[in-house]
Amino acid sequence: MTKPQKPKFRIGETIVIGFLGTVGKVTGIKRLEGKILYEVNNREGLFQEDALFYIEEFEGNITKYEKVEIAYKFMIGDIVKVRGFKHDLFKVIGYRTEIWRYYQDGWEETVYELYRIKRC
């Protein structure tokens, strides 16, 4: 019986996912059928050891990502009033968010799709 392979990376180490060019931290190590697999940034999906590199070893371009969390004011099914429509009520039936980024500026804009509720 052969001795199990020792993992190259340890939990907490900063690495680069080679084919994506993204930087992350190792958050888990798994063994499956004799292979060592790594969880990165607590995400679903595992990476093989040969797909990961130390930052110092990586020769490609590193891609920067921004994590955007949007707090929606209204959700689908909410009943809302709209400025300029004093006596009408509307139901939110959909929404989309547009994210705008420029070199030194950025903003998010949410557009709601509404359905006018008829009064009896």
Phi and psi restraints in degrees (range 20) as a CNS / XPLOR table:
assign (resid 1 and name C) (resid 2 and name N)
       (resid 2 and name CA) (resid 2 and name C) 1.0 -86.5 20.0 2
assign (resid 2 and name N) (resid 2 and name CA)
       (resid 2 and name C) (resid 3 and name N) 1.0 152.5 20.0 2
assign (resid 2 and name C) (resid 3 and name N)
       (resid 3 and name CA) (resid 3 and name C) 1.0 -74.3 20.0 2
assign (resid 3 and name N) (resid 3 and name CA)
       (resid 3 and name C) (resid 4 and name N) 1.0 135.6 20.0 2
assign (resid 3 and name C) (resid 4 and name N)
       (resid 4 and name CA) (resid 4 and name C) 1.0 -59.5 20.0 2
assign (resid 4 and name N) (resid 4 and name CA)
       (resid 4 and name C) (resid 5 and name N) 1.0 142.2 20.0 2
assign (resid 4 and name C) (resid 5 and name N)
       (resid 5 and name CA) (resid 5 and name C) 1.0 -63.8 20.0 2
assign (resid 5 and name N) (resid 5 and name CA)
       (resid 5 and name C) (resid 6 and name N) 1.0 142.3 20.0 2
assign (resid 5 and name C) (resid 6 and name N)
       (resid 6 and name CA) (resid 6 and name C) 1.0 -88.4 20.0 2
assign (resid 6 and name N) (resid 6 and name CA)
       (resid 6 and name C) (resid 7 and name N) 1.0 134.1 20.0 2
assign (resid 6 and name C) (resid 7 and name N)
       (resid 7 and name CA) (resid 7 and name C) 1.0 -62.2 20.0 2
assign (resid 7 and name N) (resid 7 and name CA)
       (resid 7 and name C) (resid 8 and name N) 1.0 140.0 20.0 2
assign (resid 7 and name C) (resid 8 and name N)
       (resid 8 and name CA) (resid 8 and name C) 1.0 -72.2 20.0 2
assign (resid 8 and name N) (resid 8 and name CA)
       (resid 8 and name C) (resid 9 and name N) 1.0 -39.3 20.0 2
assign (resid 8 and name C) (resid 9 and name N)
       (resid 9 and name CA) (resid 9 and name C) 1.0 -107.7 20.0 2
assign (resid 9 and name N) (resid 9 and name CA)
       (resid 9 and name C) (resid 10 and name N) 1.0 154.6 20.0 2
assign (resid 9 and name C) (resid 10 and name N)
       (resid 10 and name CA) (resid 10 and name C) 1.0 -115.5 20.0 2
assign (resid 10 and name N) (resid 10 and name CA)
       (resid 10 and name C) (resid 11 and name N) 1.0 157.5 20.0 2
assign (resid 10 and name C) (resid 11 and name N)
       (resid 11 and name CA) (resid 11 and name C) 1.0 -59.5 20.0 2
assign (resid 11 and name N) (resid 11 and name CA)
       (resid 11 and name C) (resid 12 and name N) 1.0 133.4 20.0 2
assign (resid 11 and name C) (resid 12 and name N)
       (resid 12 and name CA) (resid 12 and name C) 1.0 97.1 20.0 2
assign (resid 12 and name N) (resid 12 and name CA)
       (resid 12 and name C) (resid 13 and name N) 1.0 -13.7 20.0 2
assign (resid 12 and name C) (resid 13 and name N)
       (resid 13 and name CA) (resid 13 and name C) 1.0 -76.8 20.0 2
assign (resid 13 and name N) (resid 13 and name CA)
       (resid 13 and name C) (resid 14 and name N) 1.0 145.2 20.0 2
assign (resid 13 and name C) (resid 14 and name N)
       (resid 14 and name CA) (resid 14 and name C) 1.0 -87.2 20.0 2
assign (resid 14 and name N) (resid 14 and name CA)
       (resid 14 and name C) (resid 15 and name N) 1.0 129.8 20.0 2
assign (resid 14 and name C) (resid 15 and name N)
       (resid 15 and name CA) (resid 15 and name C) 1.0 -134.2 20.0 2
assign (resid 15 and name N) (resid 15 and name CA)
       (resid 15 and name C) (resid 16 and name N) 1.0 173.1 20.0 2
assign (resid 15 and name C) (resid 16 and name N)
       (resid 16 and name CA) (resid 16 and name C) 1.0 -118.7 20.0 2
assign (resid 16 and name N) (resid 16 and name CA)
       (resid 16 and name C) (resid 17 and name N) 1.0 131.4 20.0 2
assign (resid 16 and name C) (resid 17 and name N)
       (resid 17 and name CA) (resid 17 and name C) 1.0 -83.0 20.0 2
assign (resid 17 and name N) (resid 17 and name CA)
       (resid 17 and name C) (resid 18 and name N) 1.0 108.6 20.0 2
assign (resid 17 and name C) (resid 18 and name N)
       (resid 18 and name CA) (resid 18 and name C) 1.0 -53.6 20.0 2
assign (resid 18 and name N) (resid 18 and name CA)
       (resid 18 and name C) (resid 19 and name N) 1.0 -52.7 20.0 2
assign (resid 18 and name C) (resid 19 and name N)
       (resid 19 and name CA) (resid 19 and name C) 1.0 -73.6 20.0 2
assign (resid 19 and name N) (resid 19 and name CA)
       (resid 19 and name C) (resid 20 and name N) 1.0 -16.2 20.0 2
assign (resid 19 and name C) (resid 20 and name N)
       (resid 20 and name CA) (resid 20 and name C) 1.0 -98.9 20.0 2
assign (resid 20 and name N) (resid 20 and name CA)
       (resid 20 and name C) (resid 21 and name N) 1.0 -28.6 20.0 2
assign (resid 20 and name C) (resid 21 and name N)
       (resid 21 and name CA) (resid 21 and name C) 1.0 75.6 20.0 2
assign (resid 21 and name N) (resid 21 and name CA)
       (resid 21 and name C) (resid 22 and name N) 1.0 20.5 20.0 2
assign (resid 21 and name C) (resid 22 and name N)
       (resid 22 and name CA) (resid 22 and name C) 1.0 -103.2 20.0 2
assign (resid 22 and name N) (resid 22 and name CA)
       (resid 22 and name C) (resid 23 and name N) 1.0 148.6 20.0 2
assign (resid 22 and name C) (resid 23 and name N)
       (resid 23 and name CA) (resid 23 and name C) 1.0 -96.2 20.0 2
assign (resid 23 and name N) (resid 23 and name CA)
       (resid 23 and name C) (resid 24 and name N) 1.0 141.0 20.0 2
assign (resid 23 and name C) (resid 24 and name N)
       (resid 24 and name CA) (resid 24 and name C) 1.0 -157.4 20.0 2
assign (resid 24 and name N) (resid 24 and name CA)
       (resid 24 and name C) (resid 25 and name N) 1.0 -179.9 20.0 2
assign (resid 24 and name C) (resid 25 and name N)
       (resid 25 and name CA) (resid 25 and name C) 1.0 -114.8 20.0 2
assign (resid 25 and name N) (resid 25 and name CA)
       (resid 25 and name C) (resid 26 and name N) 1.0 141.4 20.0 2
assign (resid 25 and name C) (resid 26 and name N)
       (resid 26 and name CA) (resid 26 and name C) 1.0 -71.6 20.0 2
assign (resid 26 and name N) (resid 26 and name CA)
       (resid 26 and name C) (resid 27 and name N) 1.0 123.1 20.0 2
assign (resid 26 and name C) (resid 27 and name N)
       (resid 27 and name CA) (resid 27 and name C) 1.0 -116.0 20.0 2
assign (resid 27 and name N) (resid 27 and name CA)
       (resid 27 and name C) (resid 28 and name N) 1.0 -4.1 20.0 2
assign (resid 27 and name C) (resid 28 and name N)
       (resid 28 and name CA) (resid 28 and name C) 1.0 -167.5 20.0 2
assign (resid 28 and name N) (resid 28 and name CA)
       (resid 28 and name C) (resid 29 and name N) 1.0 151.8 20.0 2
assign (resid 28 and name C) (resid 29 and name N)
       (resid 29 and name CA) (resid 29 and name C) 1.0 -130.1 20.0 2
assign (resid 29 and name N) (resid 29 and name CA)
       (resid 29 and name C) (resid 30 and name N) 1.0 129.4 20.0 2
assign (resid 29 and name C) (resid 30 and name N)
       (resid 30 and name CA) (resid 30 and name C) 1.0 -126.5 20.0 2
assign (resid 30 and name N) (resid 30 and name CA)
       (resid 30 and name C) (resid 31 and name N) 1.0 155.6 20.0 2
assign (resid 30 and name C) (resid 31 and name N)
       (resid 31 and name CA) (resid 31 and name C) 1.0 -119.3 20.0 2
assign (resid 31 and name N) (resid 31 and name CA)
       (resid 31 and name C) (resid 32 and name N) 1.0 131.3 20.0 2
assign (resid 31 and name C) (resid 32 and name N)
       (resid 32 and name CA) (resid 32 and name C) 1.0 -142.5 20.0 2
assign (resid 32 and name N) (resid 32 and name CA)
       (resid 32 and name C) (resid 33 and name N) 1.0 118.3 20.0 2
assign (resid 32 and name C) (resid 33 and name N)
       (resid 33 and name CA) (resid 33 and name C) 1.0 49.7 20.0 2
assign (resid 33 and name N) (resid 33 and name CA)
       (resid 33 and name C) (resid 34 and name N) 1.0 44.0 20.0 2
assign (resid 33 and name C) (resid 34 and name N)
       (resid 34 and name CA) (resid 34 and name C) 1.0 82.5 20.0 2
assign (resid 34 and name N) (resid 34 and name CA)
       (resid 34 and name C) (resid 35 and name N) 1.0 -4.2 20.0 2
assign (resid 34 and name C) (resid 35 and name N)
       (resid 35 and name CA) (resid 35 and name C) 1.0 -100.7 20.0 2
assign (resid 35 and name N) (resid 35 and name CA)
       (resid 35 and name C) (resid 36 and name N) 1.0 147.7 20.0 2
assign (resid 35 and name C) (resid 36 and name N)
       (resid 36 and name CA) (resid 36 and name C) 1.0 -96.3 20.0 2
assign (resid 36 and name N) (resid 36 and name CA)
       (resid 36 and name C) (resid 37 and name N) 1.0 128.1 20.0 2
assign (resid 36 and name C) (resid 37 and name N)
       (resid 37 and name CA) (resid 37 and name C) 1.0 -122.4 20.0 2
assign (resid 37 and name N) (resid 37 and name CA)
       (resid 37 and name C) (resid 38 and name N) 1.0 145.9 20.0 2
assign (resid 37 and name C) (resid 38 and name N)
       (resid 38 and name CA) (resid 38 and name C) 1.0 -118.4 20.0 2
assign (resid 38 and name N) (resid 38 and name CA)
       (resid 38 and name C) (resid 39 and name N) 1.0 136.4 20.0 2
assign (resid 38 and name C) (resid 39 and name N)
       (resid 39 and name CA) (resid 39 and name C) 1.0 -94.2 20.0 2
assign (resid 39 and name N) (resid 39 and name CA)
       (resid 39 and name C) (resid 40 and name N) 1.0 135.6 20.0 2
assign (resid 39 and name C) (resid 40 and name N)
       (resid 40 and name CA) (resid 40 and name C) 1.0 -123.3 20.0 2
assign (resid 40 and name N) (resid 40 and name CA)
       (resid 40 and name C) (resid 41 and name N) 1.0 130.0 20.0 2
assign (resid 40 and name C) (resid 41 and name N)
       (resid 41 and name CA) (resid 41 and name C) 1.0 56.5 20.0 2
assign (resid 41 and name N) (resid 41 and name CA)
       (resid 41 and name C) (resid 42 and name N) 1.0 34.4 20.0 2
assign (resid 41 and name C) (resid 42 and name N)
       (resid 42 and name CA) (resid 42 and name C) 1.0 55.9 20.0 2
assign (resid 42 and name N) (resid 42 and name CA)
       (resid 42 and name C) (resid 43 and name N) 1.0 27.0 20.0 2
assign (resid 42 and name C) (resid 43 and name N)
       (resid 43 and name CA) (resid 43 and name C) 1.0 -93.3 20.0 2
assign (resid 43 and name N) (resid 43 and name CA)
       (resid 43 and name C) (resid 44 and name N) 1.0 158.4 20.0 2
assign (resid 43 and name C) (resid 44 and name N)
       (resid 44 and name CA) (resid 44 and name C) 1.0 -69.5 20.0 2
assign (resid 44 and name N) (resid 44 and name CA)
       (resid 44 and name C) (resid 45 and name N) 1.0 153.3 20.0 2
assign (resid 44 and name C) (resid 45 and name N)
       (resid 45 and name CA) (resid 45 and name C) 1.0 96.0 20.0 2
assign (resid 45 and name N) (resid 45 and name CA)
       (resid 45 and name C) (resid 46 and name N) 1.0 145.5 20.0 2
assign (resid 45 and name C) (resid 46 and name N)
       (resid 46 and name CA) (resid 46 and name C) 1.0 -124.2 20.0 2
assign (resid 46 and name N) (resid 46 and name CA)
       (resid 46 and name C) (resid 47 and name N) 1.0 151.9 20.0 2
assign (resid 46 and name C) (resid 47 and name N)
       (resid 47 and name CA) (resid 47 and name C) 1.0 -117.0 20.0 2
assign (resid 47 and name N) (resid 47 and name CA)
       (resid 47 and name C) (resid 48 and name N) 1.0 139.4 20.0 2
assign (resid 47 and name C) (resid 48 and name N)
       (resid 48 and name CA) (resid 48 and name C) 1.0 -74.7 20.0 2
assign (resid 48 and name N) (resid 48 and name CA)
       (resid 48 and name C) (resid 49 and name N) 1.0 157.5 20.0 2
assign (resid 48 and name C) (resid 49 and name N)
       (resid 49 and name CA) (resid 49 and name C) 1.0 -59.2 20.0 2
assign (resid 49 and name N) (resid 49 and name CA)
       (resid 49 and name C) (resid 50 and name N) 1.0 -36.4 20.0 2
assign (resid 49 and name C) (resid 50 and name N)
       (resid 50 and name CA) (resid 50 and name C) 1.0 -73.9 20.0 2
assign (resid 50 and name N) (resid 50 and name CA)
       (resid 50 and name C) (resid 51 and name N) 1.0 -6.4 20.0 2
assign (resid 50 and name C) (resid 51 and name N)
       (resid 51 and name CA) (resid 51 and name C) 1.0 -91.5 20.0 2
assign (resid 51 and name N) (resid 51 and name CA)
       (resid 51 and name C) (resid 52 and name N) 1.0 -7.9 20.0 2
assign (resid 51 and name C) (resid 52 and name N)
       (resid 52 and name CA) (resid 52 and name C) 1.0 -113.9 20.0 2
assign (resid 52 and name N) (resid 52 and name CA)
       (resid 52 and name C) (resid 53 and name N) 1.0 149.5 20.0 2
assign (resid 52 and name C) (resid 53 and name N)
       (resid 53 and name CA) (resid 53 and name C) 1.0 -140.0 20.0 2
assign (resid 53 and name N) (resid 53 and name CA)
       (resid 53 and name C) (resid 54 and name N) 1.0 152.0 20.0 2
assign (resid 53 and name C) (resid 54 and name N)
       (resid 54 and name CA) (resid 54 and name C) 1.0 -70.9 20.0 2
assign (resid 54 and name N) (resid 54 and name CA)
       (resid 54 and name C) (resid 55 and name N) 1.0 150.2 20.0 2
assign (resid 54 and name C) (resid 55 and name N)
       (resid 55 and name CA) (resid 55 and name C) 1.0 -56.8 20.0 2
assign (resid 55 and name N) (resid 55 and name CA)
       (resid 55 and name C) (resid 56 and name N) 1.0 -39.5 20.0 2
assign (resid 55 and name C) (resid 56 and name N)
       (resid 56 and name CA) (resid 56 and name C) 1.0 -65.0 20.0 2
assign (resid 56 and name N) (resid 56 and name CA)
       (resid 56 and name C) (resid 57 and name N) 1.0 -29.7 20.0 2
assign (resid 56 and name C) (resid 57 and name N)
       (resid 57 and name CA) (resid 57 and name C) 1.0 -84.9 20.0 2
assign (resid 57 and name N) (resid 57 and name CA)
       (resid 57 and name C) (resid 58 and name N) 1.0 -22.5 20.0 2
assign (resid 57 and name C) (resid 58 and name N)
       (resid 58 and name CA) (resid 58 and name C) 1.0 -73.5 20.0 2
assign (resid 58 and name N) (resid 58 and name CA)
       (resid 58 and name C) (resid 59 and name N) 1.0 130.6 20.0 2
assign (resid 58 and name C) (resid 59 and name N)
       (resid 59 and name CA) (resid 59 and name C) 1.0 -107.4 20.0 2
assign (resid 59 and name N) (resid 59 and name CA)
       (resid 59 and name C) (resid 60 and name N) 1.0 -4.7 20.0 2
assign (resid 59 and name C) (resid 60 and name N)
       (resid 60 and name CA) (resid 60 and name C) 1.0 -88.0 20.0 2
assign (resid 60 and name N) (resid 60 and name CA)
       (resid 60 and name C) (resid 61 and name N) 1.0 -167.3 20.0 2
assign (resid 60 and name C) (resid 61 and name N)
       (resid 61 and name CA) (resid 61 and name C) 1.0 -91.1 20.0 2
assign (resid 61 and name N) (resid 61 and name CA)
       (resid 61 and name C) (resid 62 and name N) 1.0 134.6 20.0 2
assign (resid 61 and name C) (resid 62 and name N)
       (resid 62 and name CA) (resid 62 and name C) 1.0 -90.9 20.0 2
assign (resid 62 and name N) (resid 62 and name CA)
       (resid 62 and name C) (resid 63 and name N) 1.0 127.4 20.0 2
assign (resid 62 and name C) (resid 63 and name N)
       (resid 63 and name CA) (resid 63 and name C) 1.0 -94.2 20.0 2
assign (resid 63 and name N) (resid 63 and name CA)
       (resid 63 and name C) (resid 64 and name N) 1.0 133.2 20.0 2
assign (resid 63 and name C) (resid 64 and name N)
       (resid 64 and name CA) (resid 64 and name C) 1.0 -95.7 20.0 2
assign (resid 64 and name N) (resid 64 and name CA)
       (resid 64 and name C) (resid 65 and name N) 1.0 135.7 20.0 2
assign (resid 64 and name C) (resid 65 and name N)
       (resid 65 and name CA) (resid 65 and name C) 1.0 -121.3 20.0 2
assign (resid 65 and name N) (resid 65 and name CA)
       (resid 65 and name C) (resid 66 and name N) 1.0 151.0 20.0 2
assign (resid 65 and name C) (resid 66 and name N)
       (resid 66 and name CA) (resid 66 and name C) 1.0 -116.7 20.0 2
assign (resid 66 and name N) (resid 66 and name CA)
       (resid 66 and name C) (resid 67 and name N) 1.0 133.1 20.0 2
assign (resid 66 and name C) (resid 67 and name N)
       (resid 67 and name CA) (resid 67 and name C) 1.0 -93.3 20.0 2
assign (resid 67 and name N) (resid 67 and name CA)
       (resid 67 and name C) (resid 68 and name N) 1.0 119.9 20.0 2
assign (resid 67 and name C) (resid 68 and name N)
       (resid 68 and name CA) (resid 68 and name C) 1.0 -111.6 20.0 2
assign (resid 68 and name N) (resid 68 and name CA)
       (resid 68 and name C) (resid 69 and name N) 1.0 124.7 20.0 2
assign (resid 68 and name C) (resid 69 and name N)
       (resid 69 and name CA) (resid 69 and name C) 1.0 -113.8 20.0 2
assign (resid 69 and name N) (resid 69 and name CA)
       (resid 69 and name C) (resid 70 and name N) 1.0 124.1 20.0 2
assign (resid 69 and name C) (resid 70 and name N)
       (resid 70 and name CA) (resid 70 and name C) 1.0 -112.9 20.0 2
assign (resid 70 and name N) (resid 70 and name CA)
       (resid 70 and name C) (resid 71 and name N) 1.0 127.6 20.0 2
assign (resid 70 and name C) (resid 71 and name N)
       (resid 71 and name CA) (resid 71 and name C) 1.0 -96.3 20.0 2
assign (resid 71 and name N) (resid 71 and name CA)
       (resid 71 and name C) (resid 72 and name N) 1.0 111.6 20.0 2
assign (resid 71 and name C) (resid 72 and name N)
       (resid 72 and name CA) (resid 72 and name C) 1.0 -80.4 20.0 2
assign (resid 72 and name N) (resid 72 and name CA)
       (resid 72 and name C) (resid 73 and name N) 1.0 137.3 20.0 2
assign (resid 72 and name C) (resid 73 and name N)
       (resid 73 and name CA) (resid 73 and name C) 1.0 -76.7 20.0 2
assign (resid 73 and name N) (resid 73 and name CA)
       (resid 73 and name C) (resid 74 and name N) 1.0 -34.7 20.0 2
assign (resid 73 and name C) (resid 74 and name N)
       (resid 74 and name CA) (resid 74 and name C) 1.0 -130.9 20.0 2
assign (resid 74 and name N) (resid 74 and name CA)
       (resid 74 and name C) (resid 75 and name N) 1.0 151.9 20.0 2
assign (resid 74 and name C) (resid 75 and name N)
       (resid 75 and name CA) (resid 75 and name C) 1.0 -120.2 20.0 2
assign (resid 75 and name N) (resid 75 and name CA)
       (resid 75 and name C) (resid 76 and name N) 1.0 164.5 20.0 2
assign (resid 75 and name C) (resid 76 and name N)
       (resid 76 and name CA) (resid 76 and name C) 1.0 -58.2 20.0 2
assign (resid 76 and name N) (resid 76 and name CA)
       (resid 76 and name C) (resid 77 and name N) 1.0 132.0 20.0 2
assign (resid 76 and name C) (resid 77 and name N)
       (resid 77 and name CA) (resid 77 and name C) 1.0 99.2 20.0 2
assign (resid 77 and name N) (resid 77 and name CA)
       (resid 77 and name C) (resid 78 and name N) 1.0 -16.0 20.0 2
assign (resid 77 and name C) (resid 78 and name N)
       (resid 78 and name CA) (resid 78 and name C) 1.0 -67.1 20.0 2
assign (resid 78 and name N) (resid 78 and name CA)
       (resid 78 and name C) (resid 79 and name N) 1.0 145.0 20.0 2
assign (resid 78 and name C) (resid 79 and name N)
       (resid 79 and name CA) (resid 79 and name C) 1.0 -98.4 20.0 2
assign (resid 79 and name N) (resid 79 and name CA)
       (resid 79 and name C) (resid 80 and name N) 1.0 127.7 20.0 2
assign (resid 79 and name C) (resid 80 and name N)
       (resid 80 and name CA) (resid 80 and name C) 1.0 -133.1 20.0 2
assign (resid 80 and name N) (resid 80 and name CA)
       (resid 80 and name C) (resid 81 and name N) 1.0 160.1 20.0 2
assign (resid 80 and name C) (resid 81 and name N)
       (resid 81 and name CA) (resid 81 and name C) 1.0 -104.9 20.0 2
assign (resid 81 and name N) (resid 81 and name CA)
       (resid 81 and name C) (resid 82 and name N) 1.0 150.5 20.0 2
assign (resid 81 and name C) (resid 82 and name N)
       (resid 82 and name CA) (resid 82 and name C) 1.0 -121.8 20.0 2
assign (resid 82 and name N) (resid 82 and name CA)
       (resid 82 and name C) (resid 83 and name N) 1.0 131.7 20.0 2
assign (resid 82 and name C) (resid 83 and name N)
       (resid 83 and name CA) (resid 83 and name C) 1.0 -55.1 20.0 2
assign (resid 83 and name N) (resid 83 and name CA)
       (resid 83 and name C) (resid 84 and name N) 1.0 133.3 20.0 2
assign (resid 83 and name C) (resid 84 and name N)
       (resid 84 and name CA) (resid 84 and name C) 1.0 94.4 20.0 2
assign (resid 84 and name N) (resid 84 and name CA)
       (resid 84 and name C) (resid 85 and name N) 1.0 -10.6 20.0 2
assign (resid 84 and name C) (resid 85 and name N)
       (resid 85 and name CA) (resid 85 and name C) 1.0 -121.8 20.0 2
assign (resid 85 and name N) (resid 85 and name CA)
       (resid 85 and name C) (resid 86 and name N) 1.0 69.8 20.0 2
assign (resid 85 and name C) (resid 86 and name N)
       (resid 86 and name CA) (resid 86 and name C) 1.0 -48.0 20.0 2
assign (resid 86 and name N) (resid 86 and name CA)
       (resid 86 and name C) (resid 87 and name N) 1.0 -49.1 20.0 2
assign (resid 86 and name C) (resid 87 and name N)
       (resid 87 and name CA) (resid 87 and name C) 1.0 -102.4 20.0 2
assign (resid 87 and name N) (resid 87 and name CA)
       (resid 87 and name C) (resid 88 and name N) 1.0 5.4 20.0 2
assign (resid 87 and name C) (resid 88 and name N)
       (resid 88 and name CA) (resid 88 and name C) 1.0 -104.4 20.0 2
assign (resid 88 and name N) (resid 88 and name CA)
       (resid 88 and name C) (resid 89 and name N) 1.0 147.4 20.0 2
assign (resid 88 and name C) (resid 89 and name N)
       (resid 89 and name CA) (resid 89 and name C) 1.0 -114.4 20.0 2
assign (resid 89 and name N) (resid 89 and name CA)
       (resid 89 and name C) (resid 90 and name N) 1.0 151.4 20.0 2
assign (resid 89 and name C) (resid 90 and name N)
       (resid 90 and name CA) (resid 90 and name C) 1.0 -130.6 20.0 2
assign (resid 90 and name N) (resid 90 and name CA)
       (resid 90 and name C) (resid 91 and name N) 1.0 150.6 20.0 2
assign (resid 90 and name C) (resid 91 and name N)
       (resid 91 and name CA) (resid 91 and name C) 1.0 -110.4 20.0 2
assign (resid 91 and name N) (resid 91 and name CA)
       (resid 91 and name C) (resid 92 and name N) 1.0 132.4 20.0 2
assign (resid 91 and name C) (resid 92 and name N)
       (resid 92 and name CA) (resid 92 and name C) 1.0 -75.0 20.0 2
assign (resid 92 and name N) (resid 92 and name CA)
       (resid 92 and name C) (resid 93 and name N) 1.0 119.7 20.0 2
assign (resid 92 and name C) (resid 93 and name N)
       (resid 93 and name CA) (resid 93 and name C) 1.0 -113.6 20.0 2
assign (resid 93 and name N) (resid 93 and name CA)
       (resid 93 and name C) (resid 94 and name N) 1.0 -2.9 20.0 2
assign (resid 93 and name C) (resid 94 and name N)
       (resid 94 and name CA) (resid 94 and name C) 1.0 -179.6 20.0 2
assign (resid 94 and name N) (resid 94 and name CA)
       (resid 94 and name C) (resid 95 and name N) 1.0 166.2 20.0 2
assign (resid 94 and name C) (resid 95 and name N)
       (resid 95 and name CA) (resid 95 and name C) 1.0 -161.3 20.0 2
assign (resid 95 and name N) (resid 95 and name CA)
       (resid 95 and name C) (resid 96 and name N) 1.0 159.0 20.0 2
assign (resid 95 and name C) (resid 96 and name N)
       (resid 96 and name CA) (resid 96 and name C) 1.0 -142.8 20.0 2
assign (resid 96 and name N) (resid 96 and name CA)
       (resid 96 and name C) (resid 97 and name N) 1.0 154.2 20.0 2
assign (resid 96 and name C) (resid 97 and name N)
       (resid 97 and name CA) (resid 97 and name C) 1.0 -122.1 20.0 2
assign (resid 97 and name N) (resid 97 and name CA)
       (resid 97 and name C) (resid 98 and name N) 1.0 129.4 20.0 2
assign (resid 97 and name C) (resid 98 and name N)
       (resid 98 and name CA) (resid 98 and name C) 1.0 -103.9 20.0 2
assign (resid 98 and name N) (resid 98 and name CA)
       (resid 98 and name C) (resid 99 and name N) 1.0 130.9 20.0 2
assign (resid 98 and name C) (resid 99 and name N)
       (resid 99 and name CA) (resid 99 and name C) 1.0 -112.3 20.0 2
assign (resid 99 and name N) (resid 99 and name CA)
       (resid 99 and name C) (resid 100 and name N) 1.0 122.5 20.0 2
assign (resid 99 and name C) (resid 100 and name N)
       (resid 100 and name CA) (resid 100 and name C) 1.0 -111.7 20.0 2
assign (resid 100 and name N) (resid 100 and name CA)
       (resid 100 and name C) (resid 101 and name N) 1.0 128.9 20.0 2
assign (resid 100 and name C) (resid 101 and name N)
       (resid 101 and name CA) (resid 101 and name C) 1.0 -134.7 20.0 2
assign (resid 101 and name N) (resid 101 and name CA)
       (resid 101 and name C) (resid 102 and name N) 1.0 131.8 20.0 2
assign (resid 101 and name C) (resid 102 and name N)
       (resid 102 and name CA) (resid 102 and name C) 1.0 -128.7 20.0 2
assign (resid 102 and name N) (resid 102 and name CA)
       (resid 102 and name C) (resid 103 and name N) 1.0 176.2 20.0 2
assign (resid 102 and name C) (resid 103 and name N)
       (resid 103 and name CA) (resid 103 and name C) 1.0 -51.8 20.0 2
assign (resid 103 and name N) (resid 103 and name CA)
       (resid 103 and name C) (resid 104 and name N) 1.0 -48.2 20.0 2
assign (resid 103 and name C) (resid 104 and name N)
       (resid 104 and name CA) (resid 104 and name C) 1.0 -125.9 20.0 2
assign (resid 104 and name N) (resid 104 and name CA)
       (resid 104 and name C) (resid 105 and name N) 1.0 25.1 20.0 2
assign (resid 104 and name C) (resid 105 and name N)
       (resid 105 and name CA) (resid 105 and name C) 1.0 -152.7 20.0 2
assign (resid 105 and name N) (resid 105 and name CA)
       (resid 105 and name C) (resid 106 and name N) 1.0 160.1 20.0 2
assign (resid 105 and name C) (resid 106 and name N)
       (resid 106 and name CA) (resid 106 and name C) 1.0 -175.6 20.0 2
assign (resid 106 and name N) (resid 106 and name CA)
       (resid 106 and name C) (resid 107 and name N) 1.0 153.4 20.0 2
assign (resid 106 and name C) (resid 107 and name N)
       (resid 107 and name CA) (resid 107 and name C) 1.0 -160.3 20.0 2
assign (resid 107 and name N) (resid 107 and name CA)
       (resid 107 and name C) (resid 108 and name N) 1.0 166.0 20.0 2
assign (resid 107 and name C) (resid 108 and name N)
       (resid 108 and name CA) (resid 108 and name C) 1.0 -120.8 20.0 2
assign (resid 108 and name N) (resid 108 and name CA)
       (resid 108 and name C) (resid 109 and name N) 1.0 143.2 20.0 2
assign (resid 108 and name C) (resid 109 and name N)
       (resid 109 and name CA) (resid 109 and name C) 1.0 -133.4 20.0 2
assign (resid 109 and name N) (resid 109 and name CA)
       (resid 109 and name C) (resid 110 and name N) 1.0 125.2 20.0 2
assign (resid 109 and name C) (resid 110 and name N)
       (resid 110 and name CA) (resid 110 and name C) 1.0 -104.8 20.0 2
assign (resid 110 and name N) (resid 110 and name CA)
       (resid 110 and name C) (resid 111 and name N) 1.0 130.5 20.0 2
assign (resid 110 and name C) (resid 111 and name N)
       (resid 111 and name CA) (resid 111 and name C) 1.0 -113.5 20.0 2
assign (resid 111 and name N) (resid 111 and name CA)
       (resid 111 and name C) (resid 112 and name N) 1.0 123.9 20.0 2
assign (resid 111 and name C) (resid 112 and name N)
       (resid 112 and name CA) (resid 112 and name C) 1.0 -99.7 20.0 2
assign (resid 112 and name N) (resid 112 and name CA)
       (resid 112 and name C) (resid 113 and name N) 1.0 139.2 20.0 2
assign (resid 112 and name C) (resid 113 and name N)
       (resid 113 and name CA) (resid 113 and name C) 1.0 -99.6 20.0 2
assign (resid 113 and name N) (resid 113 and name CA)
       (resid 113 and name C) (resid 114 and name N) 1.0 127.4 20.0 2
assign (resid 113 and name C) (resid 114 and name N)
       (resid 114 and name CA) (resid 114 and name C) 1.0 -121.8 20.0 2
assign (resid 114 and name N) (resid 114 and name CA)
       (resid 114 and name C) (resid 115 and name N) 1.0 155.4 20.0 2
assign (resid 114 and name C) (resid 115 and name N)
       (resid 115 and name CA) (resid 115 and name C) 1.0 -124.4 20.0 2
assign (resid 115 and name N) (resid 115 and name CA)
       (resid 115 and name C) (resid 116 and name N) 1.0 124.7 20.0 2
assign (resid 115 and name C) (resid 116 and name N)
       (resid 116 and name CA) (resid 116 and name C) 1.0 -72.6 20.0 2
assign (resid 116 and name N) (resid 116 and name CA)
       (resid 116 and name C) (resid 117 and name N) 1.0 130.6 20.0 2
assign (resid 116 and name C) (resid 117 and name N)
       (resid 117 and name CA) (resid 117 and name C) 1.0 -92.5 20.0 2
assign (resid 117 and name N) (resid 117 and name CA)
       (resid 117 and name C) (resid 118 and name N) 1.0 124.4 20.0 2
assign (resid 117 and name C) (resid 118 and name N)
       (resid 118 and name CA) (resid 118 and name C) 1.0 -77.1 20.0 2
assign (resid 118 and name N) (resid 118 and name CA)
       (resid 118 and name C) (resid 119 and name N) 1.0 138.8 20.0 2
assign (resid 118 and name C) (resid 119 and name N)
       (resid 119 and name CA) (resid 119 and name C) 1.0 -88.8 20.0 2
assign (resid 119 and name N) (resid 119 and name CA)
       (resid 119 and name C) (resid 120 and name N) 1.0 143.1 20.0 2
